[in-house]
Amino acid sequence: MPRMLKQFCGILLIMLLAACSASVYSRMSAFRDTYGDGEYCAALDKFVDDKKVCDYDYKQLKDLNLLEKLYAGDVLFQYGLYSGADQVFSLADRDMKKERSIIGAIWKESAAAIINNNVNEYVAYGMDALFVSQYEIMNALAMGNPDLARIMVNRGYEKQQVAADTFRKLISSRKDKAYDSDEKLSPTERGAVSSYMHEINAEYDQVNKWAVFSDITSPELTYLSGLYFMIYGAGGNDHEDAVTYLKRASGMAIGNTHIQRDLSVATAMANGRGFRPTKTAWVIIESGFAPNLEERRLDLPSFLVSDKVQFLSIAIPVPKFNPDAGLNIIAKSGNKTEAAQLLADVDTMFVTEFKEYNINRILRAVTSMVTKASIQYMASEHGSDFGQLFAALYSVGATSADVRSWSSLPNRVRLIRIEKNNSGLINIIQDGTIIGTAETNANGNTLIYVRQPIRGHKIKPKIIEL
């Protein structure tokens, strides 16, 4: 290959690496904007290139990457395409089991040190797997398959156990492991890195002040599991399981009287002195958007480091928190009114995981900087002027923070428990205005799922007769 052509191809490669992060972020932003308007399939078309997933032969869903599967499963569930949602979530479960979640994926540091982070396969957060289980339970119930829902409840419990265990191991390994990434740097370079770390810590000031959970857990998944055993339990151990799950959920959602009422009913059932509820509706409201990640980067020019290295680059992901769209919501059934109460603070779930894993993110960023500095040094010692320029451009172009996340998840989950009147009609009201109406079976129990990305927008309640 002619020399000029090689040079052109090299620069083109760098440009592609540099554009990757911006492309991923813009696609996620476009998805969220359209998703917020309730245009779920149109939103997915903006994220999954050249594929009409809602019109798919679902057998082809296996061709999607993991992050696309999570977005697709979410959309298919929201759109009421339950068979497709079931299949794509099963595929995502398989992929996540293989990846072992983000908190156990430290082995990817070496690859991320050389390659743009957004080129690597997405590795799910632990909470991603728990949300998949939540949607799988509701999806199975929406298909009228409580036996499948029971399987998903049990899998959800196993996932929470694995996530908590893996999280504890990460904390332990981080405390025990001695990192020596900066030993390859000169004193001048080490001083520059110290300056970087001061600025990085400033970027994470809000995150560092956040109160977090002691481990990875999901109040919504725990509550749904308890509700399942209370409604579908055959007695004996099932009712005891209902009490166990609801007691845990009550401990996570302090002061939630709706959960406390369910716990009282389940306890009476377990003691043989009560009966399962009748003519009752449970409204689960997922509102807002989970934090989206934005890239912050610093490029240190050569005169601050040495005459051999042209640039040192660090890129880190910084969470941007979104408004709570679920404030001031009530449900009304005839003359009865119940207010929504907090079930899960998803922002806290996210920060719990991000805050601990972020230590490894920063270390990986430093490792990446050192690796690319070495490339520039070798180019300076042994290469041509173009080689030095190529290495400098590579350092800047290939340095990228991983800004990917399942950002269509909510940032708050709330719960309403209300007894139904003889009409079965339940109005969902926010700020004094009816934003949606659920027409339920007046004589049975009903789970109503509401997705409210933007405050005040009209919603289409998903009605799941139990």
Protein Blocks (a to p, Z undefined) as FASTA:
>chain_A
ZZklmmmmmmmmmmmmmmmmmmmmmmmmmmmmmmmnopamlmmmmmmghiafklpcfklm
mmpcfklmmmmmmmmmmnopaklmmmmmmmmmmmmmmnnpaklmmmmmmmmmmmcfklpc
cdddfklmmmmmmmmmmmmmmnopaklmmmmmmmmmmmmmmmmmmmmmmmmmmmmpccfk
lmmpcfklmmmmmmmmmmmmmmmmmmmmpccdfbdcdfklmmmmmmmmmmmpgbjjlmmm
mmmmmmmmmmmmghiaklmmmmmmmmmmmnopaccdehiacddddehjdddddddddddd
fklmbmmbmbdcdddddddddddfkgoiacdehjbccddddfbdfklmmmmmmmmmmmmm
mmmmmmmmmmmmmmmmmmmmmmcfklmmmmmmmmmmmgccdfbdcfkbcfbdcddddddd
fkopacddeehiafbdcdddfkbccddddddfbghiacddddddZZ
